Amino acid sequence: MDGFTYGRTKFSPTIIYALVCGFLTAISLWMSYHGIADWSFRMQKGFWNLMGFFSLLFTIGSVILWFLKKKIIREKQRVPGSLAWVNGSTIKGLREAHVTLGWLAVTFGLGHSAFYLVNLPSRMNNVFSGIVALAGMILVLLTGIMYKHKMISMKTCRMSHRVISCIFGLLILAHI
């Protein structure tokens, strides 16, 4: 793999995504602890709730792209010659968009979680369900990374990513 580049960089997209996600999470932790200058606590709470909402939207978008990719592949296999505009780069683009939206969901979700872990609210039910949902999100992320980099059996990894994603969806519904 020596000399192989991803676009203009030698780093894998996973490393770049993880670095950006980690950096933004560190900023979120700092902002959660120190507060945002001249913002009331109520205004800050609204901002971090909005981060959670955007995380939810990115998650839904990622799932929609996954279903769209599966639908296109099945339709193309069912009726050969249909969807002539679809080629390998279209499928790869949908997969990459799915991954990118997933990383955005994780980044915004970690920012949302950081605020509520630093500033514990009086109602702990949402905090507990949020911690469980955060653990589910991290498991989805880890299985996605293992799937992308073929760390374990592809079939096992793909199935575990799907199952954990479904459980994560239920955890998000319980958290909301």
N, C-alpha and C positions, 0 to 999 in steps of 0.2 A: 504494500500500500504506500510505499515510499514515493513521494512526489505527486500523489493523487490529491487534487484540489477540489473543493466544493465551491464553484463559482470563483470568487476572487480570494478565498481564504483557504488555508490548510486545515482549519478546524471543522469538525463534523457539525452539522446543524444542531444536533442534540446538545453538544457542548455549548454552542452559542446560545441556544434557547435556555439552557440551565443557568448559564452565567447571567443573562439578562433577567431571568426570573429571580435568581438569588439576589441580584443587585436591587431590583425593585422591591423585593420583600424586605431587605435590610432597610431601605428608605421608608417603607411602610411601618416597620417596627419603630424606627426612630421618630417618625411623625406621630405614631400612636402614643408613644411614651411622652414626648415633649409637647405634643399638641401642634396645631397649625396656627401660626401667629394671628392674633386678633380674631380668631373664630371662637364662637361660643361652643360649649360642649355639645349642645343640641345640633348646631350646624355641622360639627365634626361627625357626629353620629349619623346624620343624614348623608354626608359624603361617603362614609364607609359602608353604609347600607346600599348606596348607589354602586359601590365597588362590587358588592355581593350580587346585585341585580345584573350588572354587566357580566360577571362571571357566569351567572345563570344563562344569559343570552348567548355567550360564547359557547357554553356547553350545549345548548339546544342547537345552535348553528353547526357545531361539530357533528352532532348526531344526525342532523338533516343531511349534511354532506356525505356521511357514511352510507345512509339509506339511499341517497341519490346514486352514489357510485355502485352500490350493489344492484339497484334497479336497472341501471344502464348495462351493467355486465350481464345480468340475467336476460334482459331483452335482446341483447346482441347475440347471446348464445342460443336463445329460443328461436329467433328468426334471423338466419344468416343473411347478411346484406342490408339489414335494417340499421338505422342509425349510422349511416355512412360517414357522418362527420366525426364520429367517435373513434379515436385512435388511442394508442398507448399513452401519449402525452396528456390527453384529456383525463384519463383514469389516474395517471400519476399526479396531475395537477389537483384533482379532487382529493386524493390521498394526502398530498402535502398541505392543502388548505384545511383538511380535517385535523392534521397534526398541529398546524399553526394555531387554529382556534382552540384546540385542547390546551396548548401551552398558555395562551392568553387567559383561558378560563382558570388555569392553575394560578397564574400570576395574580389576577384580580381576586381570586378566592383566598389566596394567602394574605393579600393585603387586608381583605375584609376580616379574616380570622385574626390577624395580628392585632387589630384595634380592639376586638372584643376579648382577646386573651390578656391584653395589657390593662384594659379598662373594663373590668367585670361588671356587668349590669346586675340589677337586683333580682331579675328573673333568671335563674340558672338553667331552666329547662332548655331555652334556646342555646345556651352555651354548651350544654352537654350534647345536644343533638348536633350542634355545629362541630364539636370536636370529633364526634363519630363520623360526620360527613367529611370532615377534613382528612381523617384517616382513610376513608374510602376513596377520596380524590387522589391521595398520595399512592394508594394501591393501583388505581387506574393508571396513573402516570408511570409507575414502575413497570407494570405489565406491558404498557405501550412501548416503553424504552426497550424492554427485553424482546418484544416482538419485532421492533424496528431493527435491532442489532443482532437478531437471531441467537440470543444467549441460551435459550432452551428450545425444546421441540416446538416447531412453528404451530402445529395443531394444538398442543397444550397451551401455548402462550396466547394464541388467538382466542381459544375458547375461554380461558381464564379472564382475558381482557373484556370479552363480551359479558360474561357473568358478573364480574365485579362492576362493570359499567352499569348494568341493570340494577344491581344492589345500590350503587351510588345514586342512581336516579331516585330510588325509593327513599334513601337517606336525605336527599335534598328536599323531597316533598315533605318528609317528617320535620325537617328543619324550618321550612317556610311556614 
